[in-house]
Structures are given as C-alpha cells and as structure tokens.
Amino acid sequence: MFGNLGFGELMVIMVIVLVLFGAKRVPEISASFGKGIREFKRNLNDIEQSVTNPSAVQDQPRTAWTPLPPSETMPTPVADDRDREPKRLL
C-alpha cells in the first residue's frame, strides 16, 4: 500500500494531517481508525468462518425476541416530575 511512497512523502502527509487536525486530535483519530480496522477484521473473520463452516453457525441457539409487558416498558411518571419546569439556559 505504501510501497510507492518514500520517507519524504510520508513526512509531508504527516505534517499536513497535523496542521489540519491539531496535535490533540491526531491520537484520537488514529485510535478510532485502529478500532475500525480491528472491527472490520473481526467481522471479516466471522463471515469467513460462517462460509467455511456453516454447521457451527446453525448449532448456536437462537433466542426468540419477546416484548416486555406495557408496565415494564415505560416507567410511570412521579408527581414531582410533572410539576417541574425545564431548566433554563439563561
């Protein structure tokens, strides 16, 4: 991927990234980029395993989705919550 780029070109690219994003954001960007690559590789391996060994995927138990009763989905409001005014910004 970087076979055609020399050391000088890579340094110019790094300086441009540093100027565009700043010193504080570069580590955050590189960490999120690394997490994305790891997640992509993990998903790629999962797909490859499901294609090469489909019986392992079928052996896993499937759980049926059951909705909660209406009383558990939404909590009932308390009298104090209804009487409060929203916080004002100014």
C-alpha positions, 0 to 999 in steps of 0.5 A: 500500500505504501510501497510507492511512497518514500520517507519524504512523502510520508513526512509531508502527509504527516505534517499536513494531517497535523496542521489540519487536525491539531496535535490533540486530535491526531491520537484520537483519530488514529485510535478510532481508525485502529478500532475500525480496522480491528472491527472490520477484521473481526467481522471479516473473520466471522463471515469467513468462518460462517462460509467455511463452516456453516454447521457451527453457525446453525448449532448456536441457539437462537433466542426468540425476541419477546416484548416486555409487558406495557408496565415494564416498558415505560416507567410511570411518571412521579408527581414531582416530575410533572410539576417541574419546569425545564431548566433554563439556559439563561 
